[in-house]
Amino acid sequence: MTDRYFENFMLDFVEEKAKVAGIEEEEEKEEDSLLKLLSTPYPTLSEKLKRAALDLKETVLPSSHYVDVSFLSGRAGVCALGAVVAKHQGNEQMVDYYLNQFKKIKVGEDVPDEIIRGRVGYLWAYLFLNKNLGDGAIPSTHSILGVPHGLAGILYVLMNFELTPDVLVDVKETLKYMINNRFSSGNYPRDEDKRNDELVYWCHGAPGVALTLVKAAKVFKDKEFLEAAEDAAEVVWKRGLLKKVGICHGISGNAYVFLSLYRMTGNVEFLPKANAFACFLLDRAQKLISECQMHGGDTPYSLFEGIGGMAYLFLDMTDPANARFPAHEL
């Protein structure tokens, strides 16, 4: 199983160590570079992460193709982002243009219910627009329940809507069903037919479910959901240092489990774990990718599979209290 992830040798907490004038250069050279990063005072480390993110930006190539209706991989995302950018630029004409284009998108019966390429991704784009442009920017749409690929993602999006009491009960019971059917390790199966305890990804496994459980704890004020999210975070800490770099199924995305729990609970114990994952990437990712010991992604410059996601994490680590998993947490 460890061919999917690196053994996590990092401590839960490393005390910050201020640089003292007069330290011998040789002593600094002998110190492990990752340990040095982990013990770097946070303001200094934050600047390092920011610089690394901006450097990565110069490498990332833009992509403009889209084939689906969702925010992440379809026209809905192009229109939603276009409208919000135009709003920030004060260009109301372009805001109206992108909103009208968004309203023309047809979500057919054959569109799956998942978040990445389906109708739930379209609903997320709707939420994104109304959050950034004000409620009513796009008329209210109907709620959808479904169980194809990505139940945790579907439930997450639904919990951002004002649901009827009977639908809320369905959502809560479905979440409890998922918790009751997790592996003894604390990880979650890919689906009911594929119960191999292997994947610790946002798209399949404990990381994505953890984000949904954090949202559920906030919506339902239920300690069971928060405790389950913390259990899932332990799986991520032990097995989430993946041999992949990206947001969707890589170290960058898994770091957001700790950031989400920190934001929800205010417990600072989660921050060093997010920091450790970010420092591991900052210190070793480029070298491991070049040595083919880490997968840089089928689309190596993209946000969800490649180093674009790593850059996004680095920037979020400069302000962890406001960090959000991109195109998922609102």
N, C-alpha and C positions, 0 to 999 in steps of 0.2 A: 504493500500500500504506500510505502514511503517514496515510491518513484513519482508520486504526484506532488509531494511537498518536501521541503527541507525540515530536518529536525530542528525544533525551536530551542536553541541553547541560551536564548536571552533571558535575563532575570525579569521578574515582574516589575521591578523598580530599580533604577540606577540613580544614585545620588548625583546631583549636578556638581560639577567641579570647576570653580572659577580658575581662569588662567592667571598664574602668578608670574610676575616679571622676574627674570633671572633663571627660569627653568632651563636646564640644558637641552639643546636641540636634539642631542642623541637620545635623551630620555623620551622626548616626544615621538621620535621616529620608531622607537621600540614598542610604543603603546599600540595595541590593536586599533585600527582605524574605526571600526564599528563601535567598540567600547568608548572610544574618544568622542564619537558623535553622540552616543547615548548619555554621556556625562556632561555634554556641552550645555551651558546655561541656555534656557529656552529662548530668550530674545536673540541670542547669537545663532542658535540653530534655526530659528524661524527665518532669519535673513538668508541663511544658507539654502533652505528649502525654497524660498522665494526666488533666489537667483537661479537655482537648478531648474525650477519650473519655467522661468522665462527663457533660459537656454534651450530647454526642450521645445518650447514654442517655435523656435526658429527651425526646428527639424521637422515638426509635424506638417504634413501636407494636407491641404484642404480637400474635402470631398463633397460633391453636391448631388450625387445620384440618390434617388429614392424610388421605391416600388410599392410600398405598403401604405396603409392608412394611419399608422400609429405615429406617436411623437418621436420614438427612437429611430425608426427606419422608414418613415413615410412622409407623405406630403403634409400631414398634420403638423409635424415638427417644424418643417420649413416655414409654414404659414404662421404658426404660433410664435416662433422666434423672430420672424420678420416683423410681426405686429408689435412685439414688445420692444425690439430695437428701435423701430420707428417712433414709438411712444417716447422713449428716452431721448431721441433726437428732436422731438417736438414736431414731427412730420405727420400731422393728422390725416393727410391725404393717403399716405402709404399705410397708416394704421387701418383705415377703412378698406384699402385694397386687399391687404392680407386677411382681414376679418371676412370679407366677402368671399375670398378664395377658400378660406377655411369652411365657410358655410356650404360651399358647393361640393365638398367631399362626400361621397356616397359610401356608407358602410353597409355592404351587401350581406345577405344571409349566409354566404359562404365564408365570410371573414371569421377567423378563429377568435376565441375570447381572451387570448393571452395579452400580456402587456407589451412584449417586444414588437410583435408584428400584427397585433389584432385590435379588436374594438376597445379593449381596456386601455391600450395605449392611446387610442383616440380620446377616451374619457380623461386620461391624464393630461392630454394637451388642452382639453376644455378647462380643467382645473387650473392649469398653468396660466392660461389666458385670463381667467376671471380673478386669479390672485394678483396678477401683475397689472391688469387694466381696470379692475373693479368688477364686482358682481354685476352680472347682467350684460357683460361685453358679448358673451355668447348665450343665447337663450338656454334655459334649463333643459336637460335631456333626461331620458328615462334610465333607471338603474338596471344593470344586467348581472345576473348570477350565472356562473358556469364553472365547470371543473376540468376543462382541457388543460394543456400545458400551462403551468404557472399558477396554481391555486393560491399560493401565498401572495403573489403579485396582484392577482385579481382582488383578493380580500383587502389588501392594502389600499388599493384605489377606491374601492367601495366605501371604506371607512372615512374617506374624505368628503363623502356626500351626506346630505341630510336624509337618513334612511327611515322608512316606516318601522314601527315597533316589531312587526313580524319578521322583516328582513334583518333587523338588528339581532334578533334571536337566532336566526339562521346563521349569520356571520359568526356570532359568539360560539354557537355549538360546533360549527365547522372548525374553528380554531382549536377548540378543546379536543375534537377528533384528531386533528393533526398532532397535537401534543401527546395524546394517548397512543399514537401509532409511530412515535419516533423510535429510533434504535436504542438499545441499552447504553450505547456510548454517548447518547445525547444528540447525535446527528439525525438528520431527517432524510427519508428516502426520496429518490428522484421522482418516482410515482409508485402506485400500489403494485404494479406488476414487476418493477425493477427494484428490488429491495437489497441492493448491494451497498454496504456501508463504505463507500469510496469517495464520493464527491463532497467537497467542502467549498462550494462556490456560492456567489450571489444567485446565479441562475438555477442551481440545483444544490440543496443542502442547507446546513445550519445558518450560514450568513444571511441569505435572503429571508429565511423564516424569522431570524432574530429581529430584523428591521420591522417585519410585520407585527411581531409580538410586542415590540416597543410601542408601536402605534396603537395596538389593541389595549395595552396597559393604560395609555393616555385616554383613549375613548371610553373604555368600560370601567376604569378605576379598579381593576381587578389585579390583586397581587400575584395570582397564579400566572398571568401572562408575563409580568415583569420577571418573576423567578425563572420561568421557562426561557425568557430572552437571555438572562444571565447564564443559564446552563448552556445555551447554544453558544454564547460568547466564549465559554471555556473550551468548547470544541474548536472554535476558530483559533484560540490562542495556541492550543496544542497541535492542531493539524492544518492551520490556515496559512502557514508561511509557504505558499504554493510555489511551484516551479514555473509560474506564469506571472506576467507583470500587470495585467490589465484590471479593469473595473469589474467586468462581467464575471470572469473566472480567474482571478489573480489576486495577488497580495494587495494591490491598491484598493480594490473593492472591499476586501475583508477588513481592512483597517477601519472602515466606516461603521462596523458593528460596535466597536469600542467608542467611537465618537458619538454615535446615536445614543448609547446607554449613558455616556457622560452628560449629554444634553438633557436627557430625560430625568436622570437621578441627581445630577450635580456631584456625583461621587468621583473625586479626582483620581481614584485608583484605576479608572479606565483609561485615563490620558497617557500614562507611560506605555501602555500596550499599543495604543495607536501610534505613539511616538516611535516605539521600537520597530514596528512594521515599516514606517516611513523611513527611518534611519537605515534599515536593512536595504531598502530600495536605493536610497541615496548613495550608500556606500558600495553596493555590490551589483545592482541590477545590470548596468551597462556592460560590466565585465563578464557576468554570468551569461548574458545574452550573446555576447561576442564569442564566448567559449562553447555555445550551444548547450549550456547547462540549465538555462532558463528560456522558456518559449516567449518570444517577443510579440506573438499574436499573428494570426493569418493576415490581418490588416494592421501592420506594425505601428502605424502612426495614428490609429484611431483612438477615440475616447474610450470605448468600451473594451477593446481588445489589446490596445497597444500603449505606447508611451504617452499618448495624450491623456490617458487616465491617470498615469503616474504624475504628470505635471499638475493635473487638477487636484489630486490629493495633496501634493506639496503646497499648493496655494491655500487649500483649506486648512492645512496644519498651522498656518500663520494666525488663524483665528478659529480655533477648534470649537468655541461656543456657538459659532454660527455655521459650522460645517454641515453640509447636506449631501447625501449620496446623489450624484448628478442624475437628473431625469427620473428620479424615483421619489425621494423625500421632498416634500414641499416646504 
